Amino acid sequence: MVLKFDLIIIGSGPAGSASAMTAAKAGLSVALLDKSAFPRDKLCGGAVTGRAARYMDEIFGLAPDSDLFLEADRVRLAFRGQAITCQDNFPPFQMTMRQAFDARLHHLAITAGAQVFAPVRITALDPETAQVTLADGRRMQATLIIGADGANSLVARAIFGRAFDPARIGFGLEVELDRNQFSDTTTEIDLGAANWGYGWVFPKHKSVTLGVFGIHARNSDMKTHFNRYLARHVPDMAAAGPVRCKGAFLPFGTYRKTPGAGRVLLAGDAAGLVDPITGEGIGWAMRSGQFAGQAAVAALAAGRPDTALTTYQRHLTCVHREIDAARRIRALIYARPVRAIFPRAVAHNPSMSRTYLRLLAGELDYADLGTRVLFRLARRLGGSLLRRQTA
Ligand SMILES: Cc1cc2nc3c(=O)[nH]c(=O)nc-3n(C[C@H](O)[C@H](O)[C@H](O)COP(=O)(O)OP(=O)(O)OC[C@H]3O[C@@H](n4cnc5c(N)ncnc54)[C@H](O)[C@@H]3O)c2cc1C
């Protein structure tokens, strides 16, 4: 027997749950599949920006309550352990534990009417017929499929042959530590902790997440970067021997220009929708999941499932524009010759430091800011360097 649905969504992170919530609320029959039962863990700093919080409210009707979130409005910017600036009353990050956060979104999608299949193992996926076969022999078919199964997406592999470009993917290592191990739990971003990336200390209610990330191909020694960063913050622990950290890939500036194929749409990390400067992906995962769900609803209402992908791609233009704008700026922050100059420029220019922190907090859009920031940075870093790095 084949189980039939309007929509099969593979993966129930922020992207998949947002798709499920949107489509189920609009009356579609939705199957929401995940390889894990919830609550499940997800490697992540857990920083939810202002922009992401707005999407969360719009899609799930969920406000950042103090059960799930810790508000952090004091932020330190550092470079190789030296504080550059420390700002209070900064547009806040909402710090959350992904295990609880994702479980909440997953639950809200179920409440909206999505039918959950988890844990499941998918053994076959046919993008042409939108059919999915599970390891237990069950078969499912839908009019449309949304692949929201993360950076290492099985769905992206099924339609494009691979989930990501290994030369451009990002990689992060992190550990969850007891708050008591830290004398200072200020939120920190250290721009010198890894190449084309940064180190972070993100406080939570009971713990602190410490990690480093950057472009994988430019950090063959990420473990060394991690150990060095850990030693700066928790020297006793680092000295006591190797610490077990966990690693995961994240897209970092390369998105899929066509986010799917035929009757299959990709959302969130599976579509490469992560900020190429900050590594923030939760907000755009929810936003793209919502857009994919809306595109499915419109295409099915019109009796034209073949139009879902073009509608979705059109909705995503605003996100793609942001990623493109951020990519143009990021060489001026992370490229080797300017790496040490950017933090100094930020340290000596309060307005630039505020602008950078507001970008991190998702309070400013890159697309609106691009020209102004490029102009200011160009003055500091030299026109010839700018031309070389943005070419
Ligand atoms: C180290 C690190 C730190 C990060 N820190 C931050 C941060 O602080 N703030 C931020 O905004 N972003 C951060 N990100 C990025 C963020 O985690 C992702 O962008 C976000 O989780 C993307 O959501 P998603 O729903 O697309 O995918 P995911 O959250 O990865 O969810 C994918 C879901 O698909 C399921 N799945 C996977 N494969 C299958 C399969 N074959 N079959 C069925 N189900 C499957 C998984 O179980 C999972 O539930 C970080 C990423 C990393 C790696």
The ligand as a Gaussian input file, in Angstrom:
#p B3LYP/6-31G(d) Opt

LIG

0 1
 C       28.612000      24.393000      14.670000
 C       27.433000      25.174000      14.157000
 C       26.981000      26.287000      14.863000
 C       25.882000      27.014000      14.377000
 N       25.425000      28.084000      15.109000
 C       24.349000      28.775000      14.675000
 C       23.809000      29.842000      15.464000
 O       24.273000      30.137000      16.566000
 N       22.728000      30.512000      14.977000
 C       22.163000      30.198000      13.771000
 O       21.198000      30.870000      13.358000
 N       22.642000      29.182000      13.024000
 C       23.701000      28.445000      13.451000
 N       24.160000      27.385000      12.716000
 C       23.450000      27.033000      11.473000
 C       22.128000      26.325000      11.812000
 O       22.370000      25.260000      12.704000
 C       21.477000      25.786000      10.537000
 O       21.525000      26.756000       9.524000
 C       20.020000      25.381000      10.792000
 O       19.947000      24.333000      11.727000
 C       19.358000      24.930000       9.483000
 O       18.080000      24.396000       9.747000
 P       17.476000      23.269000       8.798000
 O       16.086000      23.038000       9.280000
 O       17.688000      23.624000       7.385000
 O       18.366000      21.982000       9.047000
 P       18.646000      21.177000      10.392000
 O       18.441000      22.024000      11.570000
 O       19.973000      20.519000      10.187000
 O       17.514000      20.052000      10.409000
 C       17.537000      19.006000       9.481000
 C       16.627000      17.902000       9.969000
 O       16.620000      16.873000       8.970000
 C       16.766000      15.617000       9.586000
 N       17.393000      14.719000       8.603000
 C       18.658000      14.766000       8.135000
 N       18.856000      13.778000       7.244000
 C       17.678000      13.080000       7.148000
 C       17.264000      11.956000       6.411000
 N       18.094000      11.321000       5.571000
 N       16.002000      11.527000       6.568000
 C       15.127000      12.150000       7.403000
 N       15.490000      13.231000       8.150000
 C       16.745000      13.698000       8.020000
 C       17.623000      15.871000      10.811000
 O       17.426000      14.875000      11.809000
 C       17.102000      17.241000      11.255000
 O       16.037000      17.124000      12.161000
 C       25.239000      26.624000      13.176000
 C       25.676000      25.484000      12.493000
 C       26.749000      24.758000      12.983000
 C       27.188000      23.519000      12.251000

